[in-house]
């Protein structure tokens, strides 16, 4: 006779795209066929992390991790494992280093160096069931804040924690709240920026899909702290699953009196509305985002005034991204000192990354700040796929930089990444190998930024296009040696003069690849050779693919 089991089926967007719904349906069919419905509970969760292994399911309390599931596997799993207690090991996650996700207290390497805080519920609870969120301590933080802390006390606790904005800029969250709190005004707004549009980034989407109530509770804490009674979640239309689960979570919270008037009978009023963005990357910039919510063209404006002074419809407004908000309940419940003990003195806590590209283990990860790139790529990521040579890792989305092999021991924190010409961004991390042409990579990201520029300011509108045209010539074998100095000059001027962060950071992929991989640019121009064999019409020598040149780490830092 089967024992009581919970079968957690990953139903994040990546697994759903791999037909996890068919796996779930077949589980139900086979469980019903054998009369096990009263003993086996199927739970659809958010993202479990190792996206390349989906569809996947974890069976509790056994902790067997089934991967790459297909409907035709389910009958055997149900009959052998659920009915007879014999796990089908050939369908479980096995690697050369470890067997199951949990076996004799050991974890698979993908999880060993992770430290899950904001992802602690993702893949563990049903995101469409508010009772499961409450069972993990959900909404206790806002209850604690309302009953035991003043708004100023909440701000002080967040300030002492050292939490910095996880949207990319890394501005201290507590200071941001303090400015909004101190600005006079009877009407204030709290905004969640869920307009994640970086190529290769899916952190915020996964959080909204896997733990939407944590984001709602974070908005409530922010609203209480700054004196706002209305919140907005600005989320892109390309995230339908996130929108659906967030909408359901809001409905559930209102039904239980956790949103609306006089929450917990402490006189605190707060509610949240969803605003759907059309997918403009520039709307991730806070002033463009607010313009879009107001129904105007989504383009940035100059600052000051800052949103905390004059934001949505002219009222004081605070904007935090999804990951920042999801951290808040943990800080209130576990204390500022606990959070500050994680990470580094200047970059406290943990950070989520979407690990993708030419790496063995792709997926969603959460690591303590200060972990090295080498640990992420080779320990968690399992190294470069197919035995290829590592060339670079691109961090920070289309406005980030490409970091070479000589910087693999660089700690991942705000200051260290900026020092080498990259940025944290929202958390995209794309691994590149010897098959990638760095000139073409720079052109790819610059093309994205050219397309997404709102065109309001001349440096971004005209300067980025001019840089792209130069790169286009170089990749066609029509470049000149003086083009490299021209690229650096234009890029530097754009960084100094563009109106918003999109333009100010857009030259980073070009400037960083020029600093670290200048030899490849010269080969394209002088020898008409692309060592990766990517640029059409150029000479290609497979034996020369592996990159051995480039400046030292410190020389590159000085160049940048």
Secondary structure as UniProt FT lines:
FT   STRAND          5..10
FT   HELIX           13..17
FT   TURN            18..19
FT   HELIX           20..33
FT   TURN            34..35
FT   TURN            37..39
FT   STRAND          40..45
FT   HELIX           51..53
FT   STRAND          57..60
FT   TURN            61..63
FT   STRAND          64..66
FT   HELIX           71..77
FT   HELIX           78..83
FT   HELIX           89..91
FT   STRAND          102..103
FT   TURN            104..105
FT   STRAND          106..107
FT   HELIX           109..112
FT   TURN            118..119
FT   TURN            122..124
FT   TURN            127..128
FT   HELIX           130..135
FT   TURN            136..139
FT   HELIX           140..148
FT   HELIX           151..161
FT   TURN            166..169
FT   HELIX           173..182
FT   STRAND          189..194
FT   TURN            199..200
FT   HELIX           203..210
FT   HELIX           212..226
FT   STRAND          230..236
FT   TURN            237..238
FT   HELIX           240..255
FT   TURN            256..257
FT   STRAND          260..263
FT   TURN            264..267
FT   STRAND          268..277
FT   HELIX           281..284
FT   HELIX           286..293
FT   TURN            294..295
FT   TURN            307..309
FT   HELIX           312..314
FT   STRAND          317..321
FT   HELIX           322..334
FT   HELIX           336..340
FT   STRAND          350..357
FT   STRAND          363..368
FT   TURN            369..370
FT   HELIX           373..374
FT   HELIX           375..380
FT   HELIX           385..387
FT   STRAND          390..395
FT   HELIX           397..399
FT   STRAND          401..404
FT   HELIX           405..407
FT   TURN            408..409
FT   HELIX           414..419
FT   TURN            420..421
FT   TURN            425..426
FT   STRAND          428..433
FT   TURN            434..435
FT   HELIX           438..452
FT   HELIX           459..463
FT   HELIX           464..475
FT   TURN            476..477
FT   HELIX           482..497
FT   HELIX           501..506
FT   HELIX           508..516
FT   HELIX           518..522
FT   HELIX           523..527
FT   TURN            531..532
FT   TURN            536..537
FT   HELIX           542..544
FT   HELIX           553..559
//
